[in-house]
Amino acid sequence: MHARLLLVAAALTLSCTVAVTVGQQRRTGAFDQSVNHPAIKYLVADTSTAVDRLNAKLRDGSARLAFDEKTGYLRSILELLNVPVESQTLVYTQTSLQAQNIRMDNPRAIYFNDEVSVGYVRGAGLIEVTAQDPAMGTVFYSIHQAPVAPTSAEASAGGRAALGRDSQCLRCHLSWDTLGVPGLTVLTTFPRKSVDDYANGGVVDHYRPIEERWGGWYVTGRKVPARHMGNLPLIMPAASSASPRKIGVSLEGQFNLDGYLTPYSDVVALMVLEHQAHVSNLITRATWEARLGEPLRIADSADTLADYLLFVDEAALPGPIEGSSGFTEQFVAAGRKDARGRSLRELDAQTRLQKYPLSYMIYSEAFRAMPEAAKRLVMGKIQRVLSGEIADAKYAHLTPAVRAAIREILQQTL
């Protein structure tokens, strides 16, 4: 969220409108109106996210955040929002509101499920949380890492520690990289020769080759690609010849792990997070375009979303990947299964991410709540591809057997 590394195309103020022209033509591929557009009203609209529902429980006393001296509210927030500890990934680029606290020996931990992500920096003053709202997309929250005293005015009035909306994050989480909507970004940061050099890298989605991913991130697992940008210092005089440091199944022995919930930055969790972040932004963009009601823009956003859900042009894995945190087992177990036990959450992890290349995010509340004008186009495109009616070369990864399997899974689970 901090612009220090200048990796985001533009840091936008809360009241700005994303630039709507390139030369004399409107730029396509992103929402190009203000978040304050009358059809959107992002900054003032009521939201209904997992965090909002938790806050309601905190206010009425049916839930309470527990504070511990080592990690503050972290463990309690994860438990109450059903975010698995096994999802932990660790990033050491200084791209947060709390950038001054982030170092290679004090990375930021990211935990997530299908609709919530939680950012934690050891020793910092805030826990940052995002949650998906069906209408508004990504909504940002934070909570101060300080216990609410029982005798405080807030407590005596019946209040509880709660998570508040935090719009500061939009300074970097509203850009062309997030498709012009408030959204998530997973960045890769390439090593540079000195602190005076401009940081290079960019947003990671499933198009980016593995060898360019994970710069600024720790990467652990039983099987990890030989070539990637993870586990490297951010400043390296000979960066052009750099190869990732061999870390293995965990980070034990790499730095002091006291205050982290696990010793892992799981490679599979990181790939799932990359995929999920971009899907969420595509869903939000399609939702907002539908609310504006411009047919060509709706069709463009729906077509792009459908192809991404079908993993079109997904970069091939150079070899098998296997995590070590338990994330894979937890992720797969949560899948909706058909009568044959098949699920869209099954992973291939040999040459591609999913065994059945249709994103599990099709089950998300955000996708199911999309306006009919957009959702009908997305589902229509997917159905025509799976039936074989659309057989363009870019869908060659969807063999007849795979298409049939996905159709059967959808018929029984969606």
SVG drawing of the C-alpha trace seen along z (x, -y; Angstrom):
<svg xmlns="http://www.w3.org/2000/svg" viewBox="-30 -14 58 55">
<polyline fill="none" stroke="black" stroke-width="0.4" points="0.0,0.0 3.0,-2.3 4.3,-4.0 8.0,-3.9 9.1,-1.3 7.1,-3.1 5.9,0.2 2.3,-1.0 1.5,-2.8 -0.1,-5.7 -0.8,-6.5 -4.3,-7.8 -6.0,-10.2 -9.3,-9.2 -11.3,-11.6 -9.6,-11.1 -11.0,-9.7 -8.8,-7.3 -7.7,-8.9 -10.2,-8.1 -8.2,-8.8 -5.1,-7.5 -4.4,-10.0 -8.0,-10.6 -9.4,-7.2 -10.7,-5.7 -8.5,-3.1 -10.2,0.3 -9.5,3.2 -10.1,1.2 -12.9,-0.7 -12.2,-4.4 -14.7,-6.3 -14.5,-7.7 -15.1,-5.5 -17.5,-8.3 -19.6,-7.8 -23.3,-7.9 -23.7,-4.3 -20.9,-3.2 -20.4,-5.5 -17.6,-3.3 -16.6,-5.6 -20.0,-6.1 -22.0,-3.0 -22.9,-0.5 -21.0,2.8 -21.7,6.4 -18.4,8.2 -17.2,10.9 -15.5,8.2 -18.7,6.2 -20.5,9.3 -17.7,9.8 -17.9,6.2 -21.6,6.7 -20.9,9.6 -18.2,7.7 -20.6,4.8 -23.4,7.1 -20.9,9.1 -21.5,12.4 -17.8,12.4 -14.7,10.9 -11.2,10.3 -8.6,11.7 -5.2,9.9 -1.9,11.6 1.4,9.9 3.3,11.7 1.0,11.2 -1.7,8.9 -5.1,9.6 -3.7,11.7 -4.6,15.2 -8.0,14.1 -8.8,12.3 -7.8,15.4 -10.0,17.7 -13.0,15.4 -12.8,14.9 -12.0,18.6 -8.7,17.7 -6.3,20.7 -2.9,20.2 -1.5,22.6 -2.1,19.9 0.8,17.8 3.0,16.2 5.8,13.8 6.8,10.7 9.7,8.3 9.2,5.5 8.2,2.3 4.8,2.0 2.5,1.5 1.3,-1.4 3.8,0.0 6.7,0.1 9.2,-1.2 8.8,2.0 9.3,4.4 12.7,6.0 14.0,9.2 14.4,10.4 11.0,8.9 8.7,9.7 5.0,9.0 2.8,12.0 -0.3,12.4 -3.0,14.9 -6.1,15.4 -9.2,17.4 -11.6,17.0 -12.9,13.6 -10.6,12.2 -6.9,11.4 -5.0,10.4 -1.7,8.5 0.5,8.6 3.9,7.0 5.7,8.1 6.2,5.2 4.0,2.8 1.0,0.9 -1.7,2.2 -3.2,5.3 -4.5,4.7 -7.5,6.7 -9.3,6.8 -12.7,8.4 -14.8,8.8 -18.1,7.1 -20.5,8.4 -21.2,4.9 -18.2,2.8 -15.4,5.3 -12.4,5.1 -12.9,3.2 -10.0,2.2 -9.9,2.3 -7.4,2.0 -7.2,2.4 -4.6,1.0 -2.5,3.5 -3.4,2.3 -5.8,4.0 -9.1,2.2 -9.0,1.8 -12.1,3.0 -12.4,-0.3 -12.1,-2.5 -15.0,-4.7 -15.5,-2.5 -15.8,0.6 -18.1,-0.9 -20.4,-2.1 -20.7,1.5 -18.1,1.2 -15.5,3.7 -12.2,3.7 -13.3,3.7 -11.9,3.3 -12.4,-0.1 -12.6,-1.1 -9.3,-2.3 -9.3,-4.2 -5.6,-5.2 -4.9,-1.9 -6.5,-3.3 -3.4,-5.4 -1.8,-2.3 -4.7,0.2 -6.6,-1.8 -4.7,-1.9 -4.5,-0.4 -2.9,2.6 -6.1,3.2 -8.2,2.6 -9.3,-0.8 -11.2,0.6 -10.2,0.9 -8.4,4.2 -5.6,6.5 -2.1,6.7 0.5,9.4 3.8,7.8 7.1,9.2 10.1,6.9 13.3,7.6 16.6,7.0 18.4,3.7 22.0,2.7 21.6,0.0 19.0,-1.9 19.2,-4.7 18.0,-2.5 14.4,-2.5 12.6,0.6 11.5,2.9 8.9,5.7 5.1,5.6 1.9,7.3 1.7,11.1 -1.2,13.0 -1.3,16.4 0.1,15.0 3.5,14.1 6.2,16.8 7.4,18.5 10.9,17.3 9.7,13.7 7.5,14.3 8.0,13.9 10.6,11.2 10.5,9.8 8.8,12.9 10.0,15.9 9.1,19.2 9.1,22.5 8.0,26.0 9.0,29.6 9.2,28.9 9.8,25.4 10.8,24.4 14.5,24.0 14.2,20.6 12.2,17.8 12.9,14.4 12.0,15.3 14.3,15.5 16.7,12.9 17.8,9.7 16.2,6.6 19.6,4.9 22.1,7.0 25.1,5.5 25.1,8.6 21.4,8.9 21.5,9.9 23.1,13.3 21.1,13.9 19.5,17.2 17.1,17.9 18.6,18.9 17.9,22.5 15.6,22.4 13.6,25.7 10.5,26.7 10.6,24.0 12.3,20.8 13.8,22.2 17.3,20.9 16.9,18.0 15.9,15.4 14.2,15.1 10.7,16.5 9.4,15.5 6.1,13.8 5.2,15.6 2.5,18.3 4.3,20.8 7.8,21.1 6.4,21.3 5.8,19.1 4.1,21.8 4.7,21.9 1.2,23.3 -0.5,20.7 1.4,18.0 0.2,19.2 -3.4,19.5 -3.2,15.9 -1.9,14.6 -4.7,16.2 -7.4,15.2 -6.3,11.5 -6.6,10.9 -10.0,12.8 -11.4,10.7 -10.4,7.5 -11.9,8.8 -15.2,9.6 -15.3,6.2 -14.6,4.5 -17.4,6.5 -19.8,5.7 -19.1,2.0 -19.3,1.9 -22.7,3.6 -23.9,1.0 -22.9,-1.8 -24.8,0.1 -22.7,-0.5 -23.1,2.7 -19.7,2.7 -17.9,2.2 -20.0,4.9 -19.2,7.3 -15.5,6.6 -15.2,7.1 -17.3,10.3 -15.2,11.8 -12.0,11.0 -13.3,12.5 -14.5,15.7 -11.2,16.3 -9.3,15.8 -11.6,18.1 -10.8,20.7 -7.0,20.2 -6.5,19.0 -2.8,18.4 -1.8,19.6 2.0,19.8 3.1,23.4 4.9,24.7 8.4,25.7 8.1,28.7 6.0,30.0 5.4,27.8 4.6,29.0 4.0,27.0 5.0,27.9 2.7,25.9 -0.5,28.0 -2.2,25.4 -2.7,27.7 -4.6,30.2 -6.7,27.6 -7.5,25.8 -8.5,29.0 -10.6,30.3 -12.8,27.2 -13.9,28.0 -17.5,28.8 -17.4,32.3 -19.5,34.1 -20.7,37.7 -17.3,38.9 -15.4,36.9 -14.1,34.4 -13.7,30.7 -12.6,27.5 -10.3,27.0 -8.2,30.1 -4.7,29.0 -2.6,30.3 0.6,28.6 2.6,30.5 2.2,28.3 -0.6,25.9 -2.3,24.8 -5.7,26.5 -6.5,30.1 -9.7,28.8 -9.0,25.4 -12.1,23.5 -11.5,21.3 -13.0,22.2 -13.8,18.5 -16.9,19.2 -18.5,20.3 -17.6,17.0 -20.3,14.7 -18.9,11.9 -19.3,13.9 -22.7,15.2 -23.9,11.7 -22.8,10.1 -25.5,8.2 -27.2,10.5 -26.2,8.5 -22.5,9.4 -22.9,12.8 -25.1,14.1 -22.4,13.2 -19.6,14.8 -21.5,18.1 -22.7,18.1 -19.1,17.9 -17.9,20.6 -20.7,22.9 -20.0,22.4 -16.3,23.2 -17.1,26.3 -19.6,27.6 -17.0,27.2 -19.0,24.6 -16.1,22.3 -12.9,24.2 -10.3,21.4 -6.7,22.4 -6.4,20.5 -8.7,23.1 -6.6,26.1 -5.6,26.8 -9.3,27.7 -9.3,31.2 -12.7,32.9 -12.2,35.0 -11.4,32.0 -14.3,30.1 -16.7,33.0 -15.4,33.3 -15.8,29.6 -19.4,29.6 -20.3,32.6 -18.7,30.9 -20.6,27.7 -23.9,29.5 -23.7,31.1 -22.0,28.3 -22.9,24.9"/>
</svg>
